[in-house]
């Protein structure tokens, strides 16, 4: 009679003493990277109605970006990326019999903020499908100056919209090197303030901006924490610039609305 209670109590005591195992988690949970590099912009800047300028292209500059990613579990994460692009001012000079010495300049800067959720198929940390939103701030300026004075055109504003893409890395055998490939696209809806300083005219402009971008590179995993990646990056924009903007004395200074930006990049990433 006394044996049965003792036997029945033993399993209950052993079960209570067993540790509770937590659900599997991603370790480490945080990813941080910085990247940047020089860029070249393929987009004509032309002065029509005369031959004294011709077409100018290959405006250069640089970009920089910082990314933070937080893993929620082996399948899902969220990520935020801030990117700044600065293109050097390009200028040209010419001479016109009526206007005298003529000079024009072009300047374009823009920044993006991307907030997205990432899905890792089968919990594979090297493959990530993303979907989220992108915010774009752009400042575009054209200036035309001759004997009669300067004409400056500025367009500045914000655009927002959805963004989708993927990121992947394929390790090369059992080495510490991998092949990285990324691609994404976005559709942005924005409003821009247009200002022409010659006659102090201010207007608003709404336009839809499209973007496709991608990169490919070689990664090196120095250890379990640090990774270095070098490669090449391309961005194709549509309606990023306002296009034809400045007219004076029968001449029109125009910028390509759909520039292509490209250049090498270097990325340093750590996990913790």
C-alpha positions in Angstrom: 0.0 0.0 0.0 2.8 2.3 0.7 4.7 1.5 -2.5 2.2 2.8 -5.0 2.1 6.3 -3.7 5.8 6.5 -3.7 6.0 5.3 -7.2 3.3 7.7 -8.3 5.0 10.7 -6.7 8.4 10.0 -8.2 7.6 11.0 -11.8 5.9 14.2 -10.7 9.0 15.2 -8.8 11.3 14.4 -11.7 9.2 16.4 -14.2 9.1 19.4 -11.9 12.9 19.3 -11.6 13.5 19.2 -15.4 14.6 22.6 -16.8 12.2 24.3 -19.3 13.9 24.6 -22.7 13.3 28.0 -24.4 12.3 28.1 -28.1 15.1 28.3 -30.6 16.3 31.8 -31.3 18.7 33.5 -33.7 22.1 34.1 -32.2 23.3 36.8 -32.6 20.1 39.0 -32.7 21.6 42.2 -34.1 23.2 43.2 -37.4 24.9 46.5 -38.1 26.7 47.6 -41.3 28.1 50.7 -42.9 29.0 51.1 -46.6 29.8 53.6 -49.2 31.8 54.4 -52.3 32.2 56.7 -55.3 29.4 57.0 -57.9 29.0 58.2 -61.4 25.7 59.5 -62.9 24.9 58.7 -66.5 22.5 61.4 -67.5 22.9 64.2 -70.1 22.8 67.8 -69.0 22.3 69.8 -72.3 21.7 73.3 -73.4 19.5 73.3 -76.5 19.2 76.1 -79.0 23.0 76.6 -79.3 26.1 74.5 -79.6 28.3 76.3 -77.1 27.7 73.8 -74.3 26.8 70.5 -75.9 26.0 67.6 -73.6 27.7 66.9 -70.2 27.4 63.5 -68.5 29.1 61.3 -66.0 28.6 63.6 -63.1 30.3 62.0 -60.1 29.9 62.0 -56.3 29.7 59.5 -53.5 27.2 57.7 -51.3 27.1 56.4 -47.7 24.7 54.1 -45.9 24.1 52.6 -42.5 21.9 49.6 -41.8 20.5 48.1 -38.5 18.7 44.7 -38.5 17.0 43.0 -35.6 16.2 39.3 -35.8 12.8 38.4 -34.2 13.2 34.6 -34.8 14.9 32.4 -37.4 12.3 33.3 -40.0 11.6 37.0 -39.5 13.5 40.3 -38.9 13.0 44.0 -39.4 15.6 46.4 -40.8 16.1 50.1 -41.3 18.6 51.7 -43.7 19.5 55.4 -44.2 21.4 56.3 -47.4 22.7 59.6 -48.6 23.8 60.4 -52.1 25.7 63.6 -53.0 26.7 64.4 -56.6 29.4 67.0 -57.2 28.3 70.2 -58.9 28.9 70.2 -62.7 29.4 73.4 -64.6 30.2 74.7 -68.0 31.0 78.0 -69.6 30.4 79.5 -73.1 30.1 82.8 -74.9 27.0 84.2 -76.7 27.1 87.4 -78.8 24.0 88.7 -77.1 24.3 87.3 -73.6 28.1 87.6 -73.3 29.9 85.1 -71.0 27.4 82.3 -70.0 27.8 79.8 -67.2 25.5 77.0 -66.0 25.7 74.7 -63.0 23.8 71.6 -61.9 23.6 70.1 -58.4 21.7 67.0 -57.2 21.5 65.5 -53.7 19.0 62.9 -52.4 18.6 60.7 -49.3 16.5 57.6 -48.7 15.2 55.8 -45.6 14.1 52.2 -46.0 12.1 50.4 -43.3 11.2 46.8 -44.2 10.4 43.3 -42.9 12.6 40.4 -43.9 11.5 36.8 -44.4 14.1 34.0 -44.3 12.8 30.9 -46.2 13.2 27.8 -44.1 15.1 29.9 -41.5 18.1 30.4 -43.9 19.9 33.5 -42.6 21.7 33.9 -46.0 18.5 34.4 -48.0 16.2 37.3 -47.3 13.0 38.5 -49.0 12.1 42.0 -48.0 9.0 44.2 -48.3 8.5 47.6 -46.7 8.4 51.4 -47.4 10.9 53.9 -48.7 11.0 57.6 -48.0 13.0 59.9 -50.5 14.1 63.4 -50.0 15.5 65.1 -53.1 17.1 68.5 -53.8 17.7 69.4 -57.4 19.2 72.7 -58.6 20.0 74.2 -62.0 21.5 77.7 -62.5 22.0 79.7 -65.8 23.9 82.9 -65.6 24.7 85.4 -68.3 25.2 89.2 -68.8 21.5 89.8 -67.9 21.9 88.0 -64.5 21.3 84.6 -63.0 18.3 82.3 -63.3 18.2 79.6 -60.6 15.8 76.8 -60.5 15.3 74.6 -57.4 13.1 71.6 -56.8 12.9 70.1 -53.3 10.5 67.7 -51.7 9.6 64.2 -50.4 8.2 61.0 -51.9 7.0 57.8 -50.2 6.0 54.4 -51.4 6.4 50.6 -51.3 9.6 48.7 -51.8 10.2 45.0 -52.4 13.4 43.0 -53.0 15.7 40.2 -52.0 19.2 39.8 -50.5 21.3 36.6 -50.7 24.7 35.2 -50.0 26.2 32.0 -51.4 29.2 30.6 -49.5 32.0 29.4 -51.8 32.6 25.8 -50.6 34.0 25.6 -47.1 35.9 28.8 -47.4 35.4 32.1 -45.6 34.3 33.8 -48.8 30.8 34.2 -50.3 29.0 35.7 -53.3 26.5 38.5 -52.4 23.6 39.6 -54.6 20.9 42.1 -53.8 18.1 43.7 -55.9 15.0 45.8 -55.1 12.5 48.1 -56.7 10.2 50.9 -55.4 7.4 53.2 -56.6 7.3 56.5 -54.8 4.6 59.2 -54.8 5.9 62.7 -54.0 5.2 66.4 -53.9 8.0 69.0 -54.7 8.3 72.7 -54.2 9.5 74.4 -57.4 11.2 77.8 -57.1 12.6 80.0 -59.9 14.6 82.9 -58.5 14.7 85.0 -61.6 11.0 85.9 -61.4 10.4 84.7 -57.9 7.8 82.1 -59.0 6.9 79.3 -56.7 4.8 76.3 -57.7 4.1 72.7 -56.5 4.7 69.6 -58.6 3.5 66.1 -57.9 5.2 63.2 -59.7 5.7 59.4 -59.4 9.3 58.2 -59.1 10.4 54.7 -60.0 13.5 52.9 -58.9 15.3 49.7 -59.6 18.7 48.9 -58.0 21.0 46.0 -57.4 24.5 45.1 -56.4 26.9 42.1 -56.5 30.1 41.5 -54.6 32.5 39.2 -52.8 32.2 38.8 -49.1 34.9 37.8 -46.6 33.9 36.5 -43.2 37.0 37.4 -41.1 35.5 35.7 -38.0 32.2 34.9 -36.4 31.5 38.7 -35.9 33.0 40.7 -38.7 32.3 40.6 -42.5 33.7 42.7 -45.3 32.1 43.0 -48.7 33.3 44.7 -51.9 31.5 44.9 -55.2 29.6 47.0 -57.7 26.2 48.8 -57.3 23.7 50.2 -59.8 20.7 52.4 -59.4 18.3 53.3 -62.2 15.8 56.1 -61.5 12.9 57.4 -63.5 11.4 60.9 -62.9 14.0 61.6 -60.2 14.8 65.0 -61.7 12.3 67.6 -63.0 13.9 67.7 -66.5 13.7 70.8 -68.6 13.9 73.7 -66.1 15.6 76.9 -67.2 14.9 79.0 -70.3 16.4 82.4 -71.3 17.2 84.3 -74.5 15.9 81.4 -76.6 18.1 78.8 -74.8 16.8 76.0 -72.6 18.9 74.2 -70.0 17.7 70.7 -69.4 18.7 67.8 -67.2 18.0 64.1 -67.7 14.9 63.0 -65.7 16.0 59.3 -65.6 19.6 59.1 -64.4 21.6 55.9 -63.9 24.0 55.8 -61.0 26.7 53.2 -60.6 30.0 52.6 -58.8 32.0 50.3 -56.6 31.2 49.9 -52.9 32.8 48.6 -49.7 30.7 47.3 -46.8 31.7 46.5 -43.2 29.2 44.5 -41.1 29.2 43.1 -37.6 26.7 40.9 -35.6 26.2 41.1 -31.9 
